Amino acid sequence: MNASRLRELLDAHGLHLSRDLGQNFLVDAELAGELARRAGASPGDFVIEVGTGLGVLTRAIAARASRVRTVEIDSGLVRVLEAEQLLPANVELVHGDARRIDWGAWVEEAGGAPVRVIANLPYSVATPLLRVFLDYRDRLADWSVMIQSEVAARMTAATGEEDYGSLAVLHALTADVEILAALGPDRFFPRPKVDSSFVRVWPRKTPLLEAGELARVEPIVRAAFSQRRKVVTNGLARVAERRFPSLAKSAQREALEAVLRTAGIDPRLRPERIEPRAWVALSRALDAVSSADSIDPDDASPRSAARNREAPLDD
């Protein structure tokens, strides 16, 4: 299938692609096959795909994996896929929003088979879904996704680099990330205005934090990077208010600076200069000095975790 054929199918069914949904489809079946290979799709795998489009990548995955479940939010595309019978027999098409599905239940349905995510992620939902995948890292073999190159740079940035932020910190603590391929706009229909990267992510064999700790570290990291050009104490002022509610503001800042030093962090640093391990040390130091009733109960609640996944990373 090429761009002309994709356009013919869309025109025949009276469909127009949505910029809001970030729809840009792969048009090269040979390239799709190579991406499926690099993503590790293998016999016996249960692969979940996000954003079926018109099935170019889906068919490549299905040629290598035993079972594929693909989710597409656009009802018009679902109609075309079904009417034109574009998907192989080992593919299950689901009409839905990948941000709203029960990922835990889907993984359980694999029955012990390796579960992989392979997807050309719609640009509009890429960062929220990257955060979702981290929540299921203990149950996913890996996830390989097409994303904007600037997002890939933010995932892989090292401490002190311009793109280093909360997205890089969260991945450094929990996963290993490799950029497998860089693709220009001509590889997609319609042509996007940005370059894309195909990225593979594996859960770290030795995570830098304990089970359940990510939900406590994340709000601290996000708060600090919300004011990334200021010293870390400025960004964490509201964290200090929640952790030390009985203290005056000046005393809260002093208490925060003391905790930062305990964690081995210079309070005068900007967040972009603080390495991933230090954020974990800071979270633990805050927990050690703030009483249980002074900690905002929303910090690590399921509702807060959901809000964190929805909110943009690295504003």
C-alpha positions as CSV (number, residue, x, y, z in Angstrom):
1,M,0.0,0.0,0.0
2,N,1.2,3.5,-0.9
3,A,0.1,7.0,-0.3
4,S,-2.1,7.0,-3.5
5,R,-3.9,3.8,-2.3
6,L,-4.4,5.3,1.1
7,R,-5.9,8.4,-0.4
8,E,-8.2,6.3,-2.6
9,L,-9.5,4.4,0.3
10,L,-10.2,7.5,2.4
11,D,-11.9,9.2,-0.6
12,A,-14.0,6.2,-1.4
13,H,-15.4,6.2,2.1
14,G,-15.6,9.9,2.4
15,L,-13.1,10.2,5.2
16,H,-10.9,13.1,6.2
17,L,-8.0,12.7,8.6
18,S,-8.0,14.7,11.8
19,R,-5.2,16.9,12.8
20,D,-6.5,16.9,16.4
21,L,-6.0,13.1,16.5
22,G,-2.5,13.4,15.1
23,Q,-3.1,10.9,12.3
24,N,-0.1,10.3,10.1
25,F,0.1,6.7,8.6
26,L,3.1,4.7,7.5
27,V,2.9,4.1,3.8
28,D,5.8,1.7,3.2
29,A,5.0,-1.9,3.9
30,E,8.7,-2.9,3.6
31,L,9.6,-0.3,6.2
32,A,6.7,-1.5,8.4
33,G,8.1,-5.0,8.3
34,E,11.5,-3.9,9.3
35,L,10.1,-1.9,12.2
36,A,8.2,-5.0,13.4
37,R,11.4,-7.0,13.2
38,R,13.4,-4.5,15.2
39,A,10.6,-4.3,17.7
40,G,11.1,-8.0,18.4
41,A,7.7,-9.2,17.3
42,S,7.9,-13.0,17.4
43,P,5.8,-16.2,17.2
44,G,4.1,-16.6,20.6
45,D,3.8,-12.9,21.3
46,F,0.6,-11.1,22.2
47,V,1.2,-7.6,20.6
48,I,-1.0,-4.6,21.4
49,E,-1.0,-1.8,18.8
50,V,-2.3,1.7,19.4
51,G,-3.5,3.6,16.3
52,T,-4.4,1.1,13.6
53,G,-4.8,3.6,10.8
54,L,-5.3,1.6,7.6
55,G,-3.3,-1.3,8.9
56,V,0.1,-1.0,7.2
57,L,2.1,-1.6,10.5
58,T,-0.6,-3.9,11.8
59,R,-0.2,-6.3,9.0
60,A,3.6,-6.3,9.4
61,I,3.2,-7.1,13.1
62,A,0.6,-9.8,12.4
63,A,3.1,-11.5,10.0
64,R,5.5,-12.1,12.9
65,A,3.4,-12.4,16.1
66,S,0.8,-15.0,17.0
67,R,-1.8,-12.6,18.2
68,V,-2.4,-8.9,17.7
69,R,-4.9,-6.6,19.3
70,T,-5.1,-3.2,17.8
71,V,-7.1,-0.2,19.1
72,E,-8.4,2.6,16.9
73,I,-10.3,5.7,18.1
74,D,-11.5,6.8,14.7
75,S,-14.9,5.2,13.9
76,G,-14.5,6.0,10.3
77,L,-11.2,4.2,10.0
78,V,-12.7,1.2,11.9
79,R,-15.5,1.1,9.3
80,V,-13.0,1.1,6.4
81,L,-10.8,-1.6,8.0
82,E,-13.8,-3.8,8.4
83,A,-15.5,-3.1,5.0
84,E,-12.2,-3.6,3.1
85,Q,-11.1,-6.5,5.2
86,L,-7.7,-5.0,5.6
87,L,-6.6,-7.0,8.7
88,P,-5.4,-10.6,8.9
89,A,-7.3,-13.3,10.9
90,N,-4.9,-13.1,13.9
91,V,-5.8,-9.4,14.4
92,E,-8.5,-8.3,16.8
93,L,-9.7,-4.7,16.0
94,V,-11.0,-2.7,19.0
95,H,-12.8,0.6,18.6
96,G,-11.7,2.7,21.6
97,D,-9.4,5.2,23.2
98,A,-6.1,3.7,24.3
99,R,-5.9,6.2,27.2
100,R,-9.1,4.7,28.6
101,I,-8.7,1.0,28.1
102,D,-8.0,-1.4,31.0
103,W,-4.4,-2.2,30.2
104,G,-4.1,-4.5,33.2
105,A,-7.0,-6.7,32.0
106,W,-5.6,-6.8,28.5
107,V,-2.2,-7.9,29.7
108,E,-3.9,-10.6,31.8
109,E,-5.7,-12.0,28.7
110,A,-2.3,-12.9,27.3
111,G,-2.3,-15.9,29.5
112,G,1.4,-15.8,30.2
113,A,2.5,-15.1,26.6
114,P,5.0,-12.2,26.2
115,V,3.1,-8.9,25.8
116,R,4.6,-6.2,23.6
117,V,3.3,-2.8,22.5
118,I,4.2,-1.9,19.0
119,A,2.7,1.3,17.7
120,N,2.9,4.4,15.5
121,L,1.5,6.5,18.3
122,P,-0.8,9.4,17.3
123,Y,1.2,12.5,18.2
124,S,-1.7,13.9,20.3
125,V,-1.5,11.0,22.8
126,A,2.1,10.0,22.7
127,T,3.4,11.4,26.0
128,P,0.3,10.3,28.1
129,L,0.6,6.8,26.8
130,L,4.4,6.7,27.4
131,R,3.5,7.4,31.0
132,V,0.9,4.6,31.0
133,F,3.4,2.1,29.8
134,L,5.7,2.8,32.7
135,D,2.9,1.9,35.1
136,Y,2.7,-1.6,33.4
137,R,6.5,-2.1,33.0
138,D,6.5,-5.1,35.3
139,R,4.0,-6.9,32.9
140,L,5.2,-5.7,29.5
141,A,8.2,-7.4,27.8
142,D,8.9,-4.0,26.1
143,W,7.2,-1.3,24.0
144,S,8.4,0.0,20.6
145,V,6.7,3.2,19.5
146,M,6.9,5.8,16.7
147,I,6.9,9.3,18.2
148,Q,8.0,12.8,17.4
149,S,11.8,13.1,17.4
150,E,11.6,15.9,19.9
151,V,9.8,13.6,22.3
152,A,12.4,10.9,21.8
153,A,15.1,13.4,22.6
154,R,13.3,14.3,25.9
155,M,13.0,10.6,26.8
156,T,16.7,9.9,26.3
157,A,18.3,13.2,27.5
158,A,21.1,13.1,30.0
159,T,21.4,15.3,33.1
160,G,22.3,18.8,32.2
161,E,21.2,18.6,28.6
162,E,18.6,21.0,27.2
163,D,16.0,18.3,26.7
164,Y,16.4,16.8,30.2
165,G,13.2,16.9,32.2
166,S,10.6,14.8,33.9
167,L,10.1,12.5,30.9
168,A,13.9,11.7,30.9
169,V,14.0,11.3,34.7
170,L,11.0,8.9,34.9
171,H,12.4,6.7,32.1
172,A,16.0,6.7,33.5
173,L,14.6,5.4,36.8
174,T,12.6,2.6,35.4
175,A,13.6,1.7,31.8
176,D,16.3,1.4,29.2
177,V,15.5,3.4,26.0
178,E,17.0,2.9,22.5
179,I,16.2,5.0,19.4
180,L,16.0,2.3,16.6
181,A,15.3,4.5,13.6
182,A,14.8,8.1,12.5
183,L,12.2,8.8,9.9
184,G,11.5,11.9,7.8
185,P,8.1,13.2,6.9
186,D,8.1,11.5,3.5
187,R,7.6,8.2,5.2
188,F,4.0,9.1,6.3
189,F,0.7,10.1,4.8
190,P,-0.2,12.9,5.3
191,R,3.3,14.2,5.7
192,P,3.8,15.6,9.2
193,K,5.6,18.8,9.8
194,V,8.1,17.1,12.2
195,D,10.6,14.3,12.1
196,S,9.8,11.0,13.8
197,S,11.8,8.4,15.8
198,F,11.1,4.7,16.4
199,V,12.0,4.0,20.0
200,R,12.2,0.7,21.9
201,V,11.8,0.7,25.7
202,W,12.7,-2.2,28.1
203,P,11.9,-2.3,31.8
204,R,15.2,-2.0,33.7
205,K,16.4,-5.2,35.2
206,T,17.5,-3.3,38.3
207,P,15.2,-0.3,38.7
208,L,16.6,2.7,40.6
209,L,13.5,2.8,42.9
210,E,11.4,0.4,44.9
211,A,8.0,-0.9,43.8
212,G,5.4,1.8,44.2
213,E,7.9,4.6,44.6
214,L,7.4,6.1,41.2
215,A,4.0,7.6,42.3
216,R,5.8,9.4,45.1
217,V,8.8,10.6,43.1
218,E,6.8,11.8,40.1
219,P,5.0,14.8,41.7
220,I,8.2,16.0,43.1
221,V,10.0,15.9,39.8
222,R,7.1,17.5,37.9
223,A,6.8,20.3,40.5
224,A,10.5,21.1,40.2
225,F,10.5,21.1,36.3
226,S,7.5,23.3,36.2
227,Q,10.0,26.0,37.0
228,R,13.0,24.5,35.3
229,R,14.9,27.8,34.8
230,K,14.7,28.6,38.6
231,V,16.6,26.9,41.5
232,V,15.0,23.7,42.7
233,T,13.7,25.3,45.9
234,N,11.4,27.6,43.9
235,G,9.8,24.8,42.0
236,L,9.3,22.7,45.2
237,A,7.7,25.5,47.2
238,R,4.3,24.0,47.0
239,V,5.7,20.6,47.9
240,A,7.2,22.2,51.0
241,E,3.8,23.7,51.9
242,R,2.2,20.3,51.8
243,R,5.0,18.5,53.7
244,F,5.5,21.2,56.4
245,P,2.1,22.8,56.8
246,S,2.6,24.0,60.3
247,L,5.7,26.1,59.4
248,A,5.8,29.7,58.2
249,K,6.9,30.1,54.6
250,S,10.4,31.1,55.4
251,A,10.7,28.1,57.7
252,Q,9.3,25.8,55.0
253,R,12.0,27.0,52.7
254,E,14.7,26.3,55.3
255,A,13.3,22.9,56.0
256,L,13.2,22.1,52.3
257,E,16.8,23.2,51.9
258,A,17.8,21.0,54.8
259,V,16.1,18.0,53.2
260,L,17.7,18.7,49.8
261,R,21.1,18.7,51.5
262,T,20.3,15.4,53.2
263,A,19.5,14.0,49.8
264,G,22.9,15.3,48.5
265,I,21.3,18.1,46.4
266,D,22.6,21.6,46.4
267,P,19.5,23.8,46.9
268,R,21.0,26.4,44.5
269,L,20.9,23.9,41.6
270,R,18.3,24.1,38.8
271,P,16.4,20.9,38.3
272,E,18.1,20.1,35.0
273,R,21.3,19.7,36.9
274,I,19.9,17.0,39.3
275,E,20.5,13.4,38.3
276,P,17.7,10.8,38.4
277,R,19.0,8.9,41.5
278,A,19.0,12.2,43.5
279,W,15.2,12.6,42.9
280,V,14.6,9.3,44.6
281,A,16.9,10.2,47.5
282,L,14.9,13.5,47.8
283,S,11.6,11.7,47.9
284,R,12.8,9.4,50.6
285,A,14.3,12.2,52.6
286,L,11.0,14.1,52.5
287,D,9.1,11.0,53.6
288,A,11.5,10.6,56.5
289,V,11.0,14.1,57.9
290,S,7.4,14.9,57.2
291,S,4.8,13.3,59.3
292,A,2.2,11.0,57.7
293,D,-0.7,13.5,58.3
294,S,1.2,16.3,56.7
295,I,1.7,14.5,53.4
296,D,-0.9,15.4,50.8
297,P,-2.8,12.1,50.5
298,D,-3.4,12.9,46.8
299,D,0.4,12.7,46.1
300,A,0.3,8.9,45.5
301,S,-3.4,8.2,45.1
302,P,-4.7,6.4,42.0
303,R,-6.6,9.6,41.1
304,S,-3.4,11.6,41.3
305,A,-1.6,9.0,39.2
306,A,-4.3,9.3,36.6
307,R,-3.9,13.1,36.5
308,N,-0.2,12.7,36.2
309,R,-0.6,10.5,33.1
310,E,-3.0,13.0,31.5
311,A,-0.9,16.1,32.2
312,P,1.8,17.0,29.7
313,L,5.4,16.2,30.8
314,D,8.2,18.8,30.6
315,D,6.1,21.9,30.1
